[in-house]
Amino acid sequence: MPVLLMLMLAAVNAATIACFAIDKSRAVSGGWRLRESTLLGLAALGGSPGVVWARRHYRHKTRKQPFATQLDVIAMVHVGLAGGLLIALL
């Protein structure tokens, strides 16, 4: 079960990074953009590490409010959940 969970989280993070790359490319070229709700949903499903990396790597959506704050809150919740799970397992 833990291996399956790790694979699922890896897939969500890969999809999150890919979506940020696609959205950045479309932003530069003036094309149709991905919905912010899609990006937030991927982050909420466990893609917050991918969000942190993609925002810095692509320099995308770093200042847009309230979107940036919402992503930061999701990441903080995930850190808290991971910390709580770690404490519970120890």
PDB file with one MODEL, atoms N, CA, C and O in Angstrom:
MODEL        1
ATOM      1  N   MET A   1       0.807  -1.213   0.000  1.00  0.00           N
ATOM      2  CA  MET A   1       0.000   0.000   0.000  1.00  0.00           C
ATOM      3  C   MET A   1       0.847   1.273   0.000  1.00  0.00           C
ATOM      4  O   MET A   1       0.553   2.182  -0.776  1.00  0.00           O
ATOM      5  N   PRO A   2       1.905   1.381   0.851  1.00  0.00           N
ATOM      6  CA  PRO A   2       2.719   2.597   0.819  1.00  0.00           C
ATOM      7  C   PRO A   2       3.379   2.824  -0.543  1.00  0.00           C
ATOM      8  O   PRO A   2       3.546   3.967  -0.967  1.00  0.00           O
ATOM      9  N   VAL A   3       3.754   1.743  -1.226  1.00  0.00           N
ATOM     10  CA  VAL A   3       4.380   1.889  -2.543  1.00  0.00           C
ATOM     11  C   VAL A   3       3.371   2.450  -3.532  1.00  0.00           C
ATOM     12  O   VAL A   3       3.708   3.316  -4.338  1.00  0.00           O
ATOM     13  N   LEU A   4       2.141   1.965  -3.477  1.00  0.00           N
ATOM     14  CA  LEU A   4       1.094   2.463  -4.361  1.00  0.00           C
ATOM     15  C   LEU A   4       0.822   3.937  -4.093  1.00  0.00           C
ATOM     16  O   LEU A   4       0.659   4.716  -5.032  1.00  0.00           O
ATOM     17  N   LEU A   5       0.772   4.322  -2.843  1.00  0.00           N
ATOM     18  CA  LEU A   5       0.555   5.720  -2.481  1.00  0.00           C
ATOM     19  C   LEU A   5       1.686   6.597  -2.996  1.00  0.00           C
ATOM     20  O   LEU A   5       1.445   7.692  -3.505  1.00  0.00           O
ATOM     21  N   MET A   6       2.913   6.123  -2.864  1.00  0.00           N
ATOM     22  CA  MET A   6       4.059   6.891  -3.358  1.00  0.00           C
ATOM     23  C   MET A   6       4.024   7.028  -4.870  1.00  0.00           C
ATOM     24  O   MET A   6       4.362   8.085  -5.403  1.00  0.00           O
ATOM     25  N   LEU A   7       3.624   5.980  -5.565  1.00  0.00           N
ATOM     26  CA  LEU A   7       3.509   6.047  -7.023  1.00  0.00           C
ATOM     27  C   LEU A   7       2.418   7.027  -7.447  1.00  0.00           C
ATOM     28  O   LEU A   7       2.580   7.778  -8.409  1.00  0.00           O
ATOM     29  N   MET A   8       1.304   7.008  -6.712  1.00  0.00           N
ATOM     30  CA  MET A   8       0.210   7.933  -7.019  1.00  0.00           C
ATOM     31  C   MET A   8       0.648   9.378  -6.788  1.00  0.00           C
ATOM     32  O   MET A   8       0.352  10.254  -7.601  1.00  0.00           O
ATOM     33  N   LEU A   9       1.350   9.629  -5.687  1.00  0.00           N
ATOM     34  CA  LEU A   9       1.837  10.983  -5.412  1.00  0.00           C
ATOM     35  C   LEU A   9       2.857  11.427  -6.454  1.00  0.00           C
ATOM     36  O   LEU A   9       2.869  12.592  -6.852  1.00  0.00           O
ATOM     37  N   ALA A  10       3.704  10.519  -6.894  1.00  0.00           N
ATOM     38  CA  ALA A  10       4.669  10.841  -7.946  1.00  0.00           C
ATOM     39  C   ALA A  10       3.950  11.204  -9.242  1.00  0.00           C
ATOM     40  O   ALA A  10       4.351  12.138  -9.937  1.00  0.00           O
ATOM     41  N   ALA A  11       2.895  10.469  -9.563  1.00  0.00           N
ATOM     42  CA  ALA A  11       2.127  10.751 -10.777  1.00  0.00           C
ATOM     43  C   ALA A  11       1.421  12.102 -10.690  1.00  0.00           C
ATOM     44  O   ALA A  11       1.404  12.858 -11.661  1.00  0.00           O
ATOM     45  N   VAL A  12       0.842  12.405  -9.538  1.00  0.00           N
ATOM     46  CA  VAL A  12       0.165  13.706  -9.356  1.00  0.00           C
ATOM     47  C   VAL A  12       1.170  14.837  -9.466  1.00  0.00           C
ATOM     48  O   VAL A  12       0.882  15.861 -10.084  1.00  0.00           O
ATOM     49  N   ASN A  13       2.346  14.667  -8.875  1.00  0.00           N
ATOM     50  CA  ASN A  13       3.356  15.714  -8.942  1.00  0.00           C
ATOM     51  C   ASN A  13       3.894  15.885 -10.357  1.00  0.00           C
ATOM     52  O   ASN A  13       4.155  17.010 -10.784  1.00  0.00           O
ATOM     53  N   ALA A  14       4.062  14.795 -11.083  1.00  0.00           N
ATOM     54  CA  ALA A  14       4.500  14.888 -12.480  1.00  0.00           C
ATOM     55  C   ALA A  14       3.447  15.607 -13.317  1.00  0.00           C
ATOM     56  O   ALA A  14       3.784  16.441 -14.157  1.00  0.00           O
ATOM     57  N   ALA A  15       2.175  15.289 -13.091  1.00  0.00           N
ATOM     58  CA  ALA A  15       1.091  15.962 -13.813  1.00  0.00           C
ATOM     59  C   ALA A  15       1.040  17.444 -13.456  1.00  0.00           C
ATOM     60  O   ALA A  15       0.795  18.285 -14.321  1.00  0.00           O
ATOM     61  N   THR A  16       1.268  17.764 -12.191  1.00  0.00           N
ATOM     62  CA  THR A  16       1.263  19.156 -11.752  1.00  0.00           C
ATOM     63  C   THR A  16       2.368  19.943 -12.441  1.00  0.00           C
ATOM     64  O   THR A  16       2.134  21.042 -12.943  1.00  0.00           O
ATOM     65  N   ILE A  17       3.563  19.385 -12.463  1.00  0.00           N
ATOM     66  CA  ILE A  17       4.688  20.052 -13.123  1.00  0.00           C
ATOM     67  C   ILE A  17       4.399  20.235 -14.612  1.00  0.00           C
ATOM     68  O   ILE A  17       4.667  21.297 -15.174  1.00  0.00           O
ATOM     69  N   ALA A  18       3.853  19.200 -15.245  1.00  0.00           N
ATOM     70  CA  ALA A  18       3.525  19.292 -16.665  1.00  0.00           C
ATOM     71  C   ALA A  18       2.483  20.377 -16.923  1.00  0.00           C
ATOM     72  O   ALA A  18       2.593  21.122 -17.896  1.00  0.00           O
ATOM     73  N   CYS A  19       1.484  20.471 -16.068  1.00  0.00           N
ATOM     74  CA  CYS A  19       0.444  21.490 -16.247  1.00  0.00           C
ATOM     75  C   CYS A  19       1.007  22.896 -16.078  1.00  0.00           C
ATOM     76  O   CYS A  19       0.624  23.806 -16.813  1.00  0.00           O
ATOM     77  N   PHE A  20       1.908  23.084 -15.120  1.00  0.00           N
ATOM     78  CA  PHE A  20       2.534  24.400 -14.961  1.00  0.00           C
ATOM     79  C   PHE A  20       3.365  24.737 -16.192  1.00  0.00           C
ATOM     80  O   PHE A  20       3.363  25.884 -16.640  1.00  0.00           O
ATOM     81  N   ALA A  21       4.072  23.760 -16.744  1.00  0.00           N
ATOM     82  CA  ALA A  21       4.874  23.993 -17.946  1.00  0.00           C
ATOM     83  C   ALA A  21       3.980  24.359 -19.129  1.00  0.00           C
ATOM     84  O   ALA A  21       4.290  25.274 -19.892  1.00  0.00           O
ATOM     85  N   ILE A  22       2.883  23.646 -19.272  1.00  0.00           N
ATOM     86  CA  ILE A  22       1.937  23.932 -20.362  1.00  0.00           C
ATOM     87  C   ILE A  22       1.338  25.319 -20.193  1.00  0.00           C
ATOM     88  O   ILE A  22       1.254  26.081 -21.157  1.00  0.00           O
ATOM     89  N   ASP A  23       0.921  25.653 -18.974  1.00  0.00           N
ATOM     90  CA  ASP A  23       0.304  26.956 -18.737  1.00  0.00           C
ATOM     91  C   ASP A  23       1.295  28.089 -18.973  1.00  0.00           C
ATOM     92  O   ASP A  23       0.929  29.121 -19.536  1.00  0.00           O
ATOM     93  N   LYS A  24       2.531  27.914 -18.555  1.00  0.00           N
ATOM     94  CA  LYS A  24       3.557  28.940 -18.786  1.00  0.00           C
ATOM     95  C   LYS A  24       3.789  29.125 -20.275  1.00  0.00           C
ATOM     96  O   LYS A  24       3.889  30.255 -20.753  1.00  0.00           O
ATOM     97  N   SER A  25       3.875  28.024 -21.012  1.00  0.00           N
ATOM     98  CA  SER A  25       4.071  28.096 -22.455  1.00  0.00           C
ATOM     99  C   SER A  25       2.921  28.831 -23.132  1.00  0.00           C
ATOM    100  O   SER A  25       3.133  29.659 -24.018  1.00  0.00           O
ATOM    101  N   ARG A  26       1.714  28.523 -22.707  1.00  0.00           N
ATOM    102  CA  ARG A  26       0.543  29.187 -23.276  1.00  0.00           C
ATOM    103  C   ARG A  26       0.493  30.658 -22.880  1.00  0.00           C
ATOM    104  O   ARG A  26       0.037  31.489 -23.665  1.00  0.00           O
ATOM    105  N   ALA A  27       0.949  30.990 -21.686  1.00  0.00           N
ATOM    106  CA  ALA A  27       0.974  32.386 -21.244  1.00  0.00           C
ATOM    107  C   ALA A  27       1.933  33.196 -22.112  1.00  0.00           C
ATOM    108  O   ALA A  27       1.637  34.330 -22.488  1.00  0.00           O
ATOM    109  N   VAL A  28       3.070  32.611 -22.420  1.00  0.00           N
ATOM    110  CA  VAL A  28       4.070  33.299 -23.244  1.00  0.00           C
ATOM    111  C   VAL A  28       3.579  33.470 -24.675  1.00  0.00           C
ATOM    112  O   VAL A  28       3.792  34.514 -25.292  1.00  0.00           O
ATOM    113  N   SER A  29       2.922  32.439 -25.197  1.00  0.00           N
ATOM    114  CA  SER A  29       2.481  32.477 -26.600  1.00  0.00           C
ATOM    115  C   SER A  29       1.111  33.116 -26.792  1.00  0.00           C
ATOM    116  O   SER A  29       0.687  33.338 -27.926  1.00  0.00           O
ATOM    117  N   GLY A  30       0.415  33.414 -25.700  1.00  0.00           N
ATOM    118  CA  GLY A  30      -0.903  34.032 -25.813  1.00  0.00           C
ATOM    119  C   GLY A  30      -2.026  33.049 -26.083  1.00  0.00           C
ATOM    120  O   GLY A  30      -3.105  33.450 -26.521  1.00  0.00           O
ATOM    121  N   GLY A  31      -1.794  31.786 -25.833  1.00  0.00           N
ATOM    122  CA  GLY A  31      -2.809  30.758 -26.084  1.00  0.00           C
ATOM    123  C   GLY A  31      -3.799  30.617 -24.941  1.00  0.00           C
ATOM    124  O   GLY A  31      -3.746  31.346 -23.950  1.00  0.00           O
ATOM    125  N   TRP A  32      -4.712  29.648 -25.106  1.00  0.00           N
ATOM    126  CA  TRP A  32      -5.686  29.354 -24.060  1.00  0.00           C
ATOM    127  C   TRP A  32      -4.961  28.812 -22.845  1.00  0.00           C
ATOM    128  O   TRP A  32      -4.079  27.962 -22.963  1.00  0.00           O
ATOM    129  N   ARG A  33      -5.337  29.306 -21.683  1.00  0.00           N
ATOM    130  CA  ARG A  33      -4.670  28.947 -20.435  1.00  0.00           C
ATOM    131  C   ARG A  33      -5.441  27.858 -19.702  1.00  0.00           C
ATOM    132  O   ARG A  33      -6.631  27.652 -19.937  1.00  0.00           O
ATOM    133  N   LEU A  34      -4.741  27.169 -18.811  1.00  0.00           N
ATOM    134  CA  LEU A  34      -5.389  26.203 -17.927  1.00  0.00           C
ATOM    135  C   LEU A  34      -6.107  26.969 -16.825  1.00  0.00           C
ATOM    136  O   LEU A  34      -5.678  28.052 -16.427  1.00  0.00           O
ATOM    137  N   ARG A  35      -7.194  26.403 -16.339  1.00  0.00           N
ATOM    138  CA  ARG A  35      -7.925  27.038 -15.241  1.00  0.00           C
ATOM    139  C   ARG A  35      -7.104  26.972 -13.968  1.00  0.00           C
ATOM    140  O   ARG A  35      -6.410  25.990 -13.703  1.00  0.00           O
ATOM    141  N   GLU A  36      -7.197  28.035 -13.189  1.00  0.00           N
ATOM    142  CA  GLU A  36      -6.515  28.026 -11.896  1.00  0.00           C
ATOM    143  C   GLU A  36      -7.076  26.928 -11.003  1.00  0.00           C
ATOM    144  O   GLU A  36      -6.349  26.362 -10.187  1.00  0.00           O
ATOM    145  N   SER A  37      -8.356  26.623 -11.150  1.00  0.00           N
ATOM    146  CA  SER A  37      -8.953  25.564 -10.334  1.00  0.00           C
ATOM    147  C   SER A  37      -8.317  24.207 -10.642  1.00  0.00           C
ATOM    148  O   SER A  37      -8.224  23.354  -9.759  1.00  0.00           O
ATOM    149  N   THR A  38      -7.883  24.003 -11.873  1.00  0.00           N
ATOM    150  CA  THR A  38      -7.195  22.762 -12.234  1.00  0.00           C
ATOM    151  C   THR A  38      -5.858  22.675 -11.515  1.00  0.00           C
ATOM    152  O   THR A  38      -5.509  21.637 -10.952  1.00  0.00           O
ATOM    153  N   LEU A  39      -5.114  23.774 -11.538  1.00  0.00           N
ATOM    154  CA  LEU A  39      -3.812  23.795 -10.875  1.00  0.00           C
ATOM    155  C   LEU A  39      -3.965  23.656  -9.366  1.00  0.00           C
ATOM    156  O   LEU A  39      -3.185  22.948  -8.729  1.00  0.00           O
ATOM    157  N   LEU A  40      -4.959  24.323  -8.788  1.00  0.00           N
ATOM    158  CA  LEU A  40      -5.207  24.211  -7.350  1.00  0.00           C
ATOM    159  C   LEU A  40      -5.645  22.795  -6.982  1.00  0.00           C
ATOM    160  O   LEU A  40      -5.246  22.265  -5.945  1.00  0.00           O
ATOM    161  N   GLY A  41      -6.463  22.190  -7.831  1.00  0.00           N
ATOM    162  CA  GLY A  41      -6.929  20.823  -7.580  1.00  0.00           C
ATOM    163  C   GLY A  41      -5.785  19.825  -7.575  1.00  0.00           C
ATOM    164  O   GLY A  41      -5.732  18.940  -6.721  1.00  0.00           O
ATOM    165  N   LEU A  42      -4.870  19.964  -8.527  1.00  0.00           N
ATOM    166  CA  LEU A  42      -3.702  19.075  -8.555  1.00  0.00           C
ATOM    167  C   LEU A  42      -2.842  19.267  -7.310  1.00  0.00           C
ATOM    168  O   LEU A  42      -2.334  18.303  -6.738  1.00  0.00           O
ATOM    169  N   ALA A  43      -2.688  20.514  -6.902  1.00  0.00           N
ATOM    170  CA  ALA A  43      -1.924  20.788  -5.679  1.00  0.00           C
ATOM    171  C   ALA A  43      -2.606  20.142  -4.479  1.00  0.00           C
ATOM    172  O   ALA A  43      -1.939  19.531  -3.644  1.00  0.00           O
ATOM    173  N   ALA A  44      -3.910  20.270  -4.387  1.00  0.00           N
ATOM    174  CA  ALA A  44      -4.658  19.728  -3.255  1.00  0.00           C
ATOM    175  C   ALA A  44      -4.622  18.196  -3.224  1.00  0.00           C
ATOM    176  O   ALA A  44      -4.692  17.597  -2.151  1.00  0.00           O
ATOM    177  N   LEU A  45      -4.516  17.574  -4.376  1.00  0.00           N
ATOM    178  CA  LEU A  45      -4.467  16.103  -4.447  1.00  0.00           C
ATOM    179  C   LEU A  45      -3.108  15.523  -4.044  1.00  0.00           C
ATOM    180  O   LEU A  45      -2.918  14.307  -4.046  1.00  0.00           O
ATOM    181  N   GLY A  46      -2.183  16.394  -3.703  1.00  0.00           N
ATOM    182  CA  GLY A  46      -0.861  15.924  -3.284  1.00  0.00           C
ATOM    183  C   GLY A  46       0.262  16.459  -4.141  1.00  0.00           C
ATOM    184  O   GLY A  46       1.414  16.059  -3.978  1.00  0.00           O
ATOM    185  N   GLY A  47      -0.055  17.347  -5.040  1.00  0.00           N
ATOM    186  CA  GLY A  47       0.951  17.884  -5.946  1.00  0.00           C
ATOM    187  C   GLY A  47       1.669  19.121  -5.446  1.00  0.00           C
ATOM    188  O   GLY A  47       2.305  19.830  -6.226  1.00  0.00           O
ATOM    189  N   SER A  48       1.574  19.387  -4.150  1.00  0.00           N
ATOM    190  CA  SER A  48       2.212  20.613  -3.649  1.00  0.00           C
ATOM    191  C   SER A  48       3.736  20.617  -3.806  1.00  0.00           C
ATOM    192  O   SER A  48       4.288  21.684  -4.072  1.00  0.00           O
ATOM    193  N   PRO A  49       4.454  19.494  -3.659  1.00  0.00           N
ATOM    194  CA  PRO A  49       5.895  19.550  -3.951  1.00  0.00           C
ATOM    195  C   PRO A  49       6.162  19.920  -5.414  1.00  0.00           C
ATOM    196  O   PRO A  49       7.095  20.667  -5.711  1.00  0.00           O
ATOM    197  N   GLY A  50       5.348  19.398  -6.310  1.00  0.00           N
ATOM    198  CA  GLY A  50       5.478  19.753  -7.723  1.00  0.00           C
ATOM    199  C   GLY A  50       5.179  21.221  -7.973  1.00  0.00           C
ATOM    200  O   GLY A  50       5.818  21.856  -8.811  1.00  0.00           O
ATOM    201  N   VAL A  51       4.207  21.761  -7.245  1.00  0.00           N
ATOM    202  CA  VAL A  51       3.861  23.173  -7.371  1.00  0.00           C
ATOM    203  C   VAL A  51       5.034  24.048  -6.943  1.00  0.00           C
ATOM    204  O   VAL A  51       5.403  24.996  -7.636  1.00  0.00           O
ATOM    205  N   VAL A  52       5.613  23.716  -5.796  1.00  0.00           N
ATOM    206  CA  VAL A  52       6.732  24.512  -5.286  1.00  0.00           C
ATOM    207  C   VAL A  52       7.874  24.513  -6.299  1.00  0.00           C
ATOM    208  O   VAL A  52       8.452  25.559  -6.593  1.00  0.00           O
ATOM    209  N   TRP A  53       8.189  23.351  -6.822  1.00  0.00           N
ATOM    210  CA  TRP A  53       9.278  23.249  -7.791  1.00  0.00           C
ATOM    211  C   TRP A  53       8.937  23.975  -9.091  1.00  0.00           C
ATOM    212  O   TRP A  53       9.746  24.750  -9.601  1.00  0.00           O
ATOM    213  N   ALA A  54       7.743  23.727  -9.625  1.00  0.00           N
ATOM    214  CA  ALA A  54       7.356  24.304 -10.916  1.00  0.00           C
ATOM    215  C   ALA A  54       7.256  25.820 -10.859  1.00  0.00           C
ATOM    216  O   ALA A  54       7.666  26.494 -11.804  1.00  0.00           O
ATOM    217  N   ARG A  55       6.722  26.373  -9.775  1.00  0.00           N
ATOM    218  CA  ARG A  55       6.614  27.827  -9.666  1.00  0.00           C
ATOM    219  C   ARG A  55       7.993  28.476  -9.721  1.00  0.00           C
ATOM    220  O   ARG A  55       8.176  29.507 -10.369  1.00  0.00           O
ATOM    221  N   ARG A  56       8.945  27.878  -9.049  1.00  0.00           N
ATOM    222  CA  ARG A  56      10.304  28.440  -9.058  1.00  0.00           C
ATOM    223  C   ARG A  56      11.007  28.192 -10.390  1.00  0.00           C
ATOM    224  O   ARG A  56      11.635  29.094 -10.945  1.00  0.00           O
ATOM    225  N   HIS A  57      10.899  26.980 -10.893  1.00  0.00           N
ATOM    226  CA  HIS A  57      11.603  26.624 -12.127  1.00  0.00           C
ATOM    227  C   HIS A  57      11.099  27.423 -13.332  1.00  0.00           C
ATOM    228  O   HIS A  57      11.895  27.945 -14.112  1.00  0.00           O
ATOM    229  N   TYR A  58       9.788  27.515 -13.477  1.00  0.00           N
ATOM    230  CA  TYR A  58       9.205  28.206 -14.625  1.00  0.00           C
ATOM    231  C   TYR A  58       8.942  29.685 -14.357  1.00  0.00           C
ATOM    232  O   TYR A  58       8.541  30.421 -15.259  1.00  0.00           O
ATOM    233  N   ARG A  59       9.167  30.119 -13.120  1.00  0.00           N
ATOM    234  CA  ARG A  59       8.869  31.499 -12.717  1.00  0.00           C
ATOM    235  C   ARG A  59       7.462  31.871 -13.158  1.00  0.00           C
ATOM    236  O   ARG A  59       7.233  32.862 -13.851  1.00  0.00           O
ATOM    237  N   HIS A  60       6.544  31.040 -12.728  1.00  0.00           N
ATOM    238  CA  HIS A  60       5.160  31.158 -13.184  1.00  0.00           C
ATOM    239  C   HIS A  60       4.216  31.189 -11.991  1.00  0.00           C
ATOM    240  O   HIS A  60       4.320  30.372 -11.077  1.00  0.00           O
ATOM    241  N   LYS A  61       3.295  32.147 -12.017  1.00  0.00           N
ATOM    242  CA  LYS A  61       2.261  32.284 -10.994  1.00  0.00           C
ATOM    243  C   LYS A  61       2.858  32.501  -9.607  1.00  0.00           C
ATOM    244  O   LYS A  61       2.330  31.994  -8.617  1.00  0.00           O
ATOM    245  N   THR A  62       3.942  33.243  -9.530  1.00  0.00           N
ATOM    246  CA  THR A  62       4.596  33.467  -8.245  1.00  0.00           C
ATOM    247  C   THR A  62       4.008  34.655  -7.490  1.00  0.00           C
ATOM    248  O   THR A  62       4.095  34.713  -6.264  1.00  0.00           O
ATOM    249  N   ARG A  63       3.409  35.606  -8.215  1.00  0.00           N
ATOM    250  CA  ARG A  63       2.880  36.798  -7.550  1.00  0.00           C
ATOM    251  C   ARG A  63       1.372  36.955  -7.700  1.00  0.00           C
ATOM    252  O   ARG A  63       0.787  37.829  -7.061  1.00  0.00           O
ATOM    253  N   LYS A  64       0.742  36.154  -8.503  1.00  0.00           N
ATOM    254  CA  LYS A  64      -0.696  36.291  -8.756  1.00  0.00           C
ATOM    255  C   LYS A  64      -1.483  35.970  -7.492  1.00  0.00           C
ATOM    256  O   LYS A  64      -1.370  34.876  -6.939  1.00  0.00           O
ATOM    257  N   GLN A  65      -2.274  36.924  -7.045  1.00  0.00           N
ATOM    258  CA  GLN A  65      -3.068  36.758  -5.824  1.00  0.00           C
ATOM    259  C   GLN A  65      -4.549  36.650  -6.180  1.00  0.00           C
ATOM    260  O   GLN A  65      -4.966  37.281  -7.150  1.00  0.00           O
ATOM    261  N   PRO A  66      -5.347  35.906  -5.470  1.00  0.00           N
ATOM    262  CA  PRO A  66      -5.026  35.124  -4.268  1.00  0.00           C
ATOM    263  C   PRO A  66      -4.480  33.734  -4.577  1.00  0.00           C
ATOM    264  O   PRO A  66      -4.279  32.926  -3.670  1.00  0.00           O
ATOM    265  N   PHE A  67      -4.240  33.457  -5.855  1.00  0.00           N
ATOM    266  CA  PHE A  67      -3.798  32.127  -6.280  1.00  0.00           C
ATOM    267  C   PHE A  67      -2.528  31.684  -5.548  1.00  0.00           C
ATOM    268  O   PHE A  67      -2.467  30.564  -5.041  1.00  0.00           O
ATOM    269  N   ALA A  68      -1.520  32.551  -5.491  1.00  0.00           N
ATOM    270  CA  ALA A  68      -0.252  32.184  -4.854  1.00  0.00           C
ATOM    271  C   ALA A  68      -0.445  31.855  -3.377  1.00  0.00           C
ATOM    272  O   ALA A  68       0.150  30.910  -2.859  1.00  0.00           O
ATOM    273  N   THR A  69      -1.270  32.634  -2.713  1.00  0.00           N
ATOM    274  CA  THR A  69      -1.539  32.376  -1.294  1.00  0.00           C
ATOM    275  C   THR A  69      -2.272  31.055  -1.118  1.00  0.00           C
ATOM    276  O   THR A  69      -1.977  30.308  -0.184  1.00  0.00           O
ATOM    277  N   GLN A  70      -3.214  30.754  -1.993  1.00  0.00           N
ATOM    278  CA  GLN A  70      -3.942  29.489  -1.906  1.00  0.00           C
ATOM    279  C   GLN A  70      -2.993  28.304  -2.088  1.00  0.00           C
ATOM    280  O   GLN A  70      -3.111  27.303  -1.381  1.00  0.00           O
ATOM    281  N   LEU A  71      -2.067  28.409  -3.019  1.00  0.00           N
ATOM    282  CA  LEU A  71      -1.085  27.339  -3.200  1.00  0.00           C
ATOM    283  C   LEU A  71      -0.200  27.190  -1.975  1.00  0.00           C
ATOM    284  O   LEU A  71       0.121  26.073  -1.568  1.00  0.00           O
ATOM    285  N   ASP A  72       0.197  28.315  -1.385  1.00  0.00           N
ATOM    286  CA  ASP A  72       1.028  28.262  -0.178  1.00  0.00           C
ATOM    287  C   ASP A  72       0.275  27.597   0.978  1.00  0.00           C
ATOM    288  O   ASP A  72       0.859  26.818   1.731  1.00  0.00           O
ATOM    289  N   VAL A  73      -0.996  27.898   1.118  1.00  0.00           N
ATOM    290  CA  VAL A  73      -1.799  27.293   2.190  1.00  0.00           C
ATOM    291  C   VAL A  73      -1.914  25.782   1.977  1.00  0.00           C
ATOM    292  O   VAL A  73      -1.786  25.007   2.925  1.00  0.00           O
ATOM    293  N   ILE A  74      -2.154  25.371   0.745  1.00  0.00           N
ATOM    294  CA  ILE A  74      -2.242  23.938   0.447  1.00  0.00           C
ATOM    295  C   ILE A  74      -0.929  23.245   0.800  1.00  0.00           C
ATOM    296  O   ILE A  74      -0.937  22.171   1.401  1.00  0.00           O
ATOM    297  N   ALA A  75       0.190  23.848   0.433  1.00  0.00           N
ATOM    298  CA  ALA A  75       1.496  23.267   0.741  1.00  0.00           C
ATOM    299  C   ALA A  75       1.711  23.170   2.252  1.00  0.00           C
ATOM    300  O   ALA A  75       2.231  22.168   2.742  1.00  0.00           O
ATOM    301  N   MET A  76       1.311  24.210   2.991  1.00  0.00           N
ATOM    302  CA  MET A  76       1.469  24.181   4.452  1.00  0.00           C
ATOM    303  C   MET A  76       0.601  23.099   5.088  1.00  0.00           C
ATOM    304  O   MET A  76       1.024  22.438   6.037  1.00  0.00           O
ATOM    305  N   VAL A  77      -0.602  22.919   4.572  1.00  0.00           N
ATOM    306  CA  VAL A  77      -1.480  21.860   5.085  1.00  0.00           C
ATOM    307  C   VAL A  77      -0.837  20.498   4.838  1.00  0.00           C
ATOM    308  O   VAL A  77      -0.870  19.627   5.707  1.00  0.00           O
ATOM    309  N   HIS A  78      -0.253  20.314   3.656  1.00  0.00           N
ATOM    310  CA  HIS A  78       0.395  19.037   3.348  1.00  0.00           C
ATOM    311  C   HIS A  78       1.593  18.788   4.254  1.00  0.00           C
ATOM    312  O   HIS A  78       1.817  17.658   4.690  1.00  0.00           O
ATOM    313  N   VAL A  79       2.362  19.831   4.540  1.00  0.00           N
ATOM    314  CA  VAL A  79       3.498  19.678   5.457  1.00  0.00           C
ATOM    315  C   VAL A  79       2.987  19.282   6.843  1.00  0.00           C
ATOM    316  O   VAL A  79       3.554  18.401   7.491  1.00  0.00           O
ATOM    317  N   GLY A  80       1.913  19.937   7.293  1.00  0.00           N
ATOM    318  CA  GLY A  80       1.330  19.600   8.589  1.00  0.00           C
ATOM    319  C   GLY A  80       0.809  18.177   8.639  1.00  0.00           C
ATOM    320  O   GLY A  80       1.007  17.475   9.631  1.00  0.00           O
ATOM    321  N   LEU A  81       0.144  17.745   7.576  1.00  0.00           N
ATOM    322  CA  LEU A  81      -0.356  16.367   7.530  1.00  0.00           C
ATOM    323  C   LEU A  81       0.776  15.357   7.534  1.00  0.00           C
ATOM    324  O   LEU A  81       0.713  14.344   8.230  1.00  0.00           O
ATOM    325  N   ALA A  82       1.819  15.636   6.751  1.00  0.00           N
ATOM    326  CA  ALA A  82       2.963  14.724   6.715  1.00  0.00           C
ATOM    327  C   ALA A  82       3.649  14.668   8.063  1.00  0.00           C
ATOM    328  O   ALA A  82       4.053  13.595   8.511  1.00  0.00           O
ATOM    329  N   GLY A  83       3.786  15.816   8.718  1.00  0.00           N
ATOM    330  CA  GLY A  83       4.400  15.843  10.042  1.00  0.00           C
ATOM    331  C   GLY A  83       3.566  15.088  11.064  1.00  0.00           C
ATOM    332  O   GLY A  83       4.103  14.342  11.883  1.00  0.00           O
ATOM    333  N   GLY A  84       2.259  15.281  11.017  1.00  0.00           N
ATOM    334  CA  GLY A  84       1.377  14.559  11.925  1.00  0.00           C
ATOM    335  C   GLY A  84       1.410  13.066  11.698  1.00  0.00           C
ATOM    336  O   GLY A  84       1.392  12.289  12.653  1.00  0.00           O
ATOM    337  N   LEU A  85       1.459  12.655  10.440  1.00  0.00           N
ATOM    338  CA  LEU A  85       1.539  11.235  10.106  1.00  0.00           C
ATOM    339  C   LEU A  85       2.856  10.647  10.598  1.00  0.00           C
ATOM    340  O   LEU A  85       2.889   9.539  11.133  1.00  0.00           O
ATOM    341  N   LEU A  86       3.922  11.384  10.417  1.00  0.00           N
ATOM    342  CA  LEU A  86       5.225  10.927  10.888  1.00  0.00           C
ATOM    343  C   LEU A  86       5.256  10.750  12.391  1.00  0.00           C
ATOM    344  O   LEU A  86       5.777   9.755  12.895  1.00  0.00           O
ATOM    345  N   ILE A  87       4.702  11.708  13.101  1.00  0.00           N
ATOM    346  CA  ILE A  87       4.636  11.622  14.569  1.00  0.00           C
ATOM    347  C   ILE A  87       3.786  10.426  14.994  1.00  0.00           C
ATOM    348  O   ILE A  87       4.145   9.696  15.918  1.00  0.00           O
ATOM    349  N   ALA A  88       2.654  10.232  14.310  1.00  0.00           N
ATOM    350  CA  ALA A  88       1.776   9.122  14.647  1.00  0.00           C
ATOM    351  C   ALA A  88       2.450   7.768  14.410  1.00  0.00           C
ATOM    352  O   ALA A  88       2.240   6.824  15.171  1.00  0.00           O
ATOM    353  N   LEU A  89       3.251   7.680  13.365  1.00  0.00           N
ATOM    354  CA  LEU A  89       3.927   6.416  13.048  1.00  0.00           C
ATOM    355  C   LEU A  89       5.092   6.134  13.976  1.00  0.00           C
ATOM    356  O   LEU A  89       5.450   4.976  14.191  1.00  0.00           O
ATOM    357  N   LEU A  90       5.692   7.188  14.531  1.00  0.00           N
ATOM    358  CA  LEU A  90       6.820   6.993  15.450  1.00  0.00           C
ATOM    359  C   LEU A  90       6.283   6.726  16.827  1.00  0.00           C
ATOM    360  O   LEU A  90       7.056   6.531  17.765  1.00  0.00           O
TER     361      LEU A  90
ENDMDL
END
